[in-house]
Amino acid sequence: MDAIALHAAGFTNVVASLGTAFTEEQGTLLRRSASRVLLNFDSDEAGQRAARLALSIADRTGLDVAVVKVEGAKDPDELLREPGGKAQYQVALDQARSVGDFLLDAAVVGRDMNSVTDRRAFVQEMMESVDDMQDSLLRTQLLTQIARRVNVREEEVLAIYRKGRTHTEQPAVADPWRLPRKSLGHSRIPTGGSLQSMRSVLEQEVVHGLIHNLDRLSELSPLLDGLSLQDEACQEILSVLRRETSGEAALVPSLVAQLGPEAAALVGRWSLEEHQLSYQGVKDAASRLRSGSSAVTPEDGSIAHERGE
């Protein structure tokens, strides 16, 4: 109802997460349509908890987010029913709070910042928030803001953070959405190294290109027949793509559902990459692999990304 009310009021770039369950899949879908997203959950305690969880998910999916705070109402639908509600909501959008400000304000609630005990509890809670962040720039900015809130030097806050990580850091749990992004633009392909490493890059180029040409998968099918890849994750993806060529147009979510964690992570990440390997580029790269040629250089125009190159 909030989304419907906002559309009726003229705020048409709005979607609903359906309840408070904002998911990583939703974050991935949003990332394809917008680089910046304003989160507006209910102003009650449950809504604010949902907002904090959504911030963590947004961080993992690479979204630039801010949080909208609705004053004088529980949610947008309620606000828009009030006289002047539309103008008030626009002000709320314009004043959307950054991730850091939202987390800091939430951690201050119910605490006396003049009390040493409460300040210590505030810092501890914020350190947990910082530790959950994958974006290194956001972590740095938040540590600076923490120092200002408790009126201590940044170096002291940073020392506390590093000490905490030393004591609590444990082996990372396998999480496909936390794997590092892989930049596969041909301008970044190494000019040196073994033939095996060069072939690995070329294999990833082919599969990455297929992910961005799913609508033409049936046309590329002949090139996939008999093609064997050394990279296990790429080979797994390729095997699924071969099956998809006989059915309806493949979609990224359906591919991910059929893959193991590592291969699913690659498909999810590659589907969000800004650069794309052209249809002809996929054909050329696949032909190179079939012929056993692993030589790829930035000067080779056969692999061209669709960015006007």
Buried (B, 14 or more C-beta within 10 A) or exposed (E): EBBEBBEEBEBEEBBEBEEBEBBBBBBBBBBEEEEEBBBBBBBEEEBBEBBBBBBBBBBBBBBBBBBBBBEEBEBBBBBBEEEEBBEBBEEBBEEBBBBBBBBBBBBBEEBEEEEEEBBEBBBEBBBEBBEBBBBEEBBBBBBBBBBEBBEBEBEEBBEBBEEBEEEEEEEEEEEBBEBEEBEBBBEEBEEEEEEEEBBBBBBBBBBBBBBBBBEEBEEBBEBBEEBEBEBEBBBBBBBBBBEBBEEEEBEBEBBBEBBEEBBBBBBBBBBEBEBBBBBEBBBBBBBBBBEEEBEBEEEEEBBBBEEEE
